[in-house]
């Protein structure tokens, strides 16, 4: 039996699930939904999936922390650290694909939402719950990322997404929570954060005609505050993934935070663009991704040095398709999985090192080295020997065949 999809507060009230696993951050939207579920007498287990330093357990006496708020509304509470899975399972495919959505900015929640959905489905199986819920709206691709992931992993689970069809203002949500004794601090902007990308939206950023305020940035320095002297570093890759920094072995869980600090200090990794949403309207987003900017620049340079022209062209096409598929919720689908495997296979010869300079918001490739490189200088005398035996006449004839044939007419 295929699970239901409840997309309004009315549907949730009329046909409530028996036991709901709610993806829960402790923020305004999910806390407000908890209050509604309490009134509807729905059994709820709130699941807070932490990735990197974002989120986390309540501090001593923290009455507004996620666990405390969940308890206030009678919900069970589980906390899961998804950081290791993020670095080992969900980030590598994005690196293989140089995953910049619409060539504008590195993907962010595209990598975390399927991870969260998988955690929610696993918890639903453990508890015998019949539904997974979230608070995404129709203006966010997150709704498809979670809903499609749940459907791919367990099509019999209900998906509860009441804010797809029911619009409640932030002011009304805050007022309802204050009545329940919870005063969550308001925020001008909405921030979604993981080690690969910090995404800022809403508020004054909804209109791209507004000038970006420096106050929205926390990972990257303004150019006026960057160090005057550049910094250089070398990243080593094996099979398309970074494995060394300045010739010292490293893992993504160490490399990404280190590059966020270093590159961010030099103003690297600021992005601003309009993201297409499922219904054709564009959503303005600002992103900070220092490590992503550096690693992607290095990976692109090395892949260009190693891959042949057809390999490079096919890889670019597949990478764009995988990125779009993942953004729109197809991470666990057949196409997304096939594309990810193919990109990883294409990256197998992408092994070597890239020297980079970070300075005033720019990443400059200084040098590329690979035993698999196809560049002229590495092939040396072998290339000259091959070309001495080459028959140029036939090549010239065939290269200009179309033009000569048409001119003769």
Secondary structure, 3 states (H helix, E strand, C coil): CCCCEECCHHHHHHCCCCEEEEECCCCHHHHHHHHHHHHCCCEEEEEEEECCCCCCCCCCCCCCCHHHHHHHCCCEEEEEECHHHHHHHHHHHHHHCCCEECCCEECCHHHHHHHHHHHHHHHHHHHCCCEEECCCCCCCCHHHHHHHHHHHHCCCCEEECCCCCCCCCHHHHHHHHHHCCCCCCCCCCEEEECCCCEEEECHHHHCCCCCCCHHHCCCCCCHHHCCCCCEEEEEEEECCEEEEECCEECCHHHHHHHHHHHHHHCCCCEEEEEEECCCCCEEEEEEECHHHHHHHHHHHHHHHHHCCHHHHHHHHHHHHHHHHHHHCCCCCCHHHHHHHHHHHHHCCCCCEEEEEEEECCEEEEEEEECCCCCCHHHHCHHHHHHHHCCCHHHHHHHHCHHHHHHHHC
